[in-house]
Amino acid sequence: MSGPSPQRLWKYATQRLRLAAYFRAPGDGRPAPQIPARAVVWGLVIGHVLREDAFAGVDALVRGGARALAVGRRFSHDTLAYVTARLDPAPTRQALGTVARQAKRNKALAGQPWIGLALDGTMTTCVQKSKADCAYCRPLSNAASEVLGYRHHVTVLSVAGVGVTLPVDAEPYGPGDSEYAAGQRLVQRAVAELGPRFADYVVADGEFATAPFLHTAGEVGLHAVVRLKENLPELYQAAQQRFAAQPPTEDFDEGRDHVEVWDAEDFDPWEALRWQTVRVIKYRQTKPDGRVIEALWLSDWRTSEVPSRALYRMAKSRWEIENETFNVAKTHHGMEHICHHQGNSLLVTWLILLLALAIERLYRLRYLHRGTHPVRAAIDLVRALRLSLGRPLSTDTS
């Protein structure tokens, strides 16, 4: 029978996305492995695609159909904890970069003149106790400085603004570190992996509206599109005052919304910023029900390079990482769940989850959508894959 199956997804990942070398050598650090790391890593990937968000769930899935899942070997949830604690995260990061580069090479990101990288951070739910072998436990305190528990924070970078959101890397941070510092490291490492001409801009929230981050973006060849808030009071007030006295530069309909944009590229930079001028846009987005959304954004794009409407869309692409990465990963794939409370295991588990999201999206939104085939909803693909596990195995000659 035709249709999606784990075996076909495996073939797509290893051949179309060029991940065969990664699964052969995913960075196994065990001194004497008995179960191949390829089986464990693919088990985690296909488990996430099938929305099994705990090691015990992947264990049950593999024990019930290792061959049908293209895993090849059965293993327990203890094996998953042992392997992820010893798996080098670098090959999985490289695999995420391979997927993104291959997607661009296969024209899966075509259709938009600019490719963006959206940057943001998130956290897991609170756990009661810290672990000595987890460098990422950040204490959560109340107003009286009493420690209520510990959370784990991670910054993620995703391809945005091209119709398909692809995670490309993650950087956790612990006590004494920050989302801002982790974001700088993440952008530098991801651009080195993807290549200097892969993306055109980075889009981020107001916490990243600092001179060091904006300089870092420029040094790696990215334009910046960053939210302007009151943490830059002089620029914020100057933009508000000027735009309040002017009509919008442009207004247009975006779907069912009406959008007004104010745009000027001659604002003075603050003292630490090594830009000649700062471009600021303000948009007012009116929803069909009358709700109004307003925001200010700063950028180093010139109006001769990027018109107002395009810069507005770049700014709005920042929400893709919230909606298509964090919300999906937490709601359907257990990103907040701590499978094994150990620092390296947490990082590797997050990276493999992001890799599973990237593979699933390209398979569902690009590969299965070829020709006249309609776009499948994510849950429809999950159902089709689960139904395929009950079919008799046959040789795939496609």
N, C-alpha and C positions, 0 to 999 in steps of 0.2 A: 504494500500500500504506500502511496505517496503522501507527502505532507511533512511538517516539521517533526524531527525526532532528535534525541540527544546525540545519536551517531552522526546525523547530518549537521548538527550544530558543531560537533567536534571537527568534522571535516572542514566546515566553513572557517572555524577559528584557526586551525593549523595550516590550511592551504590558502584561503583567500586573505586572511589577516596575517599570515606568515608567523604564526606563533608556535610552530612545531619545535623549533630550537629551544624556546623558553620552556615548554612542557618537558622536554628531554632533560633540561638542566635548570630547574627553577631556583637554584641556590641552596640545596640541601646541606645542612650543617651537621647532620648526624654522623657519628664516627663509624657505625656499622649498620646501615639501614637494611631492614628485611623487606619492608613494603616500599615500592618505588615512590619517590616524591611526586612523580607525574600523576600517579593514581590519586594521591592525597590532594594535590592542588586542583586537578580537574574535578575531583569529587566536591571540593568547596565551590568551584565556579558553577558547576551544574546544579549544586544544591541551592546557591543563591538565585540562579535563574528560576528554579522551581519553588522559590520562596520558603526554603527551609532555613530559618535564621538562627539555629542553635546547632552546636556540634552533635548533640544527641539526635536531632532531626536528620542531619546528613548521615550519621551512623545508620539510622533505621532505613533511610533511602537506599544506601549502598548495600546493606545486607539483603535487602529485598530484590535488588536488580542491578548488580554491579555490571554485568555484561550489557544489559539493555541501556545503561547509562553511559557506556563507553569508558567506564572507570577501569575495568579489568581485574581489580583486586578488592576484596572486602577488607574493611578495617573498622576499628572501634573509635568512639569519640575520644578516648585516651590517646590514640594515635594522632588525632588532629591536634590536640593540645601539645603533644610532644614535638611534632613536626613544626608547627607554626612558631613555637618558642625558639627553634633553631634554624629557621629559614632566613636566609639573607634577603632583606627587602629590596636590594638593588636590582636583581633580575626582574622582579614584578614591576618595579617602576619603569624599567626599560621596556617591558612588555606593553605597558600602558602607552608609552611613547610610540612603540611600533604600531599599535592599533590606530592611533591618531594619524600618524604619518601615512599609513597604508590607506586609511579612509580618505585622506586628501588626494593621494595618488590615484585612487579608484573613482574620483570625482563625487564621493559621497558628501563632500562639504561644498560642492559647487552651487551656484545660484545667488550668492551674495558677494559683493566686491571686496568686503573686508571680513577677516576672521578674527574673532575676539577670544580672550581668555578671561573668564570670570573668576574672581578670587573672593573667598569668604571662609568663615570659621563656624564651627558648631561644637556641641558637647554631648556627652552621654548622660544617662541618668545617674543619680547619686548612689554610691556604694558606701557601706558603713566603715570599712577598714581599708587603710593603705597597705600596699605590699612592698616589701623591701626590694624585690626584683622588678618593680614597675616605676620607672623614672617619670611617668606622666601623671601620677596622682596629684591633683590640685585640690587643696582643702577648701571646703565650702563652710563659711562662718556666718554666724548671726551678728546682730548689732553689738552684742556683748563680747565679741571675739571668741565665742565658743565654736569649736569645730563640730559641724553637724554631719559631715561625711566628706566624700571625695568624688570629684568628677574628672573626666578625661576630655581634653580639648584637642581638636584637630582642625587644621586649615587645609582647604581643598581648592584645587584649580581645575576648571572645566572649560572645554571648548564651548563657545557661546556665539549666538548671533547668526547661525548658519542653518537653522532648522532641525538640528539634531545635537543634543547636549552630551558631550563625551568627557567623562572625568579623565584627567591626564596625570595627576599626582596628588599626594597628600603629605602633610608635615604636622605631626603632633607636637605639642609643647607642654612642658611641665612647670613646676614652681620656679619663679625667677625668670621665666620666659614670657612671651606675649604673642598674641595673634599677629600683631604688627611685625615683630621680628621673624616669626615663622613664615609669614607671607613673603618677606623679602628673600629668605632662603629658598622658598618654594619657587618663586618666579625665576630666580637665577638658575636653579637646577633644572627646571622644566624647559626653559628656553635652550639650555645647553643640550638637553636630550632631544627636543623637537627640531632644533635648528633655528637659526636667526631669522629665516624668512617664512617660517610656518604661519605665524600669527601677525596681526597688524597692531592690536591694541590690547591693553589689560583694563578691565572695568572692575571697580571695587567700591565699597562703602566709605563713609567719611572718615573712619579710623585710619585709612591709608592716605589721607590727604596731608601728607607730611613731605618735607623736602627730601629726606633720605630715600623714602620709597619712590617718589617721583623721579629722582635721579637714577635710582636702580633700574626702573623701567626703561628710561631713556638709554642707559648704558647697554642694556641687552637688546636694544632695537625695537622697543614697543612704545607706541603712543599711550598716553594715560587718559582714562575717562573715569573720574572719581567724584563721588558725591561731595558737595560743598555744604557744610553745616556750620554751626556757631562755634566750633573749635577753631575756626579761622575768622574771628569776629570782624576784622577790618574789611577783608575781602567780601565776606558775607553781607555786611551792612552796605558796602558800596554798591554791590550788585542789586540788592533789594531797592535801594533808593533810586538808582538809575532806571531800572526796569519799571518801577512804579510810575515813572513820569513819561514812559514811552508806550506807543502801541506795539503789539507783537510784531516781530520780524516776519513771521510766517504763521499761518493757521491752516489746518487741513483735517480731514477725517481719516482716522486709523481704525478700520473695522467699524464698529458702532460708536466709537468714542470720537469726540471732537477735541483737537489738540491745538493749543496756542503756544508758540515758542518765541522767547526773547533771546537774542544772541548778540554777543559783543566779544571781540578778541583783543581789546586794548587795555585790559585791567592791569594795574601794577602788581608784580609779584611781591610776596613778603620777603623779608630780609634774607632768609636762609635759602630761598629758592633761586637756582641759577637759570631761570627762564627770562627772556627779554620781556615778554608779556604773557598774560594768562587769559585764555578764552573761557568765558562763563556763559552757560545757557540756563534759562529758566523755562520750565514747561508747566502748563496748566492743562490737565487732562480732565475733561468733563464726561462722566459716564452717562449712559442712557437714563439711569434713575435720578440724575441730578447731582450725584456725588462728585466732588472736585478733588483732584490730587495734584499737588504742586511740589516741585523739587528744584534745587539748584545743583548744577554739575560743573566741574572745571575740567579743562583739557588743554593739551598743547597742540592739538590739531589746528591747522589754519582753515579759515572758511573757504579758501581757494582749493583746499584738498578734500574737505568733507563738508557738505552743505548742512544746514540746520536740521532738516528732517532726518538725515542719516545719523547725525550725532545724537539726536533724540532716541533713535532706535538702538544705538550702541549703549546709551545709558539704561534703557529698559531691558537690555539683554542681561544686565546684572541679576535680574530676578530668576533667570533660568537655573542658576546654581541652587537657589532656594527651593524652587518648585520641582525641578527635574532631577536634582541630585540629592539634596538633604531630605526633602519631604518623601520622595520615593524610597530612598534608602532606609529611612527610619520607619515609614509606615508599612512597607512590604518586604523589606530585606533585613530587618533587625539590626540596623547600624548602632542603635543605642544599647543593644544587648551585649554584655561582656561575656564572651564564650569561655575565655581563659584569662584570668587576671594576671598577666605577665606582660611587661612592656613590649618586647619584640613580638609576642603573639598578637597583642592589640594592633600594632602597626601593620603587620603582615595580613591580618584578617581584614582590616579596613582596605588595604590595597587590593586584595583579591576580590572583595566586594565591588570596588570601583571597576576592576577589570571585568567582572561579570556583567555589570551594568553596561559598559561600553560594548562588549561583544553582543549582548542581547539587543541593544538598540540598533546597531548596524545590521544585524541579522533580520530583525523585525521590520525596521523602517526603511531599509535600503535594499537588502537582498530579497526578502520575501515580497517586497512591493514592486519588483521589476515588472515591466510590461503593463498589463491592465489589472494586475492584482491589487485589491484594495489594501489600505494600511490596516494591519491587525492591531487591536488593542492589546496591551501587555498581558492582561488576564486571559485573553483568548489564546495567546501563545503558550502560556502556562498550562492551560487546559489541554491544548493539543499535544504538548510534550508529555504530560502525565498520561493521557490516553494512549500514546504511542508505547508506553512501557508495558502495556498488556498485549501488544501485538506480537505474533511470532517473528523472530529475527530472520531477515533475509538479506542476501548480498545486495549492497547498494552499488548499482552500476551507473548512477548519475554522474 
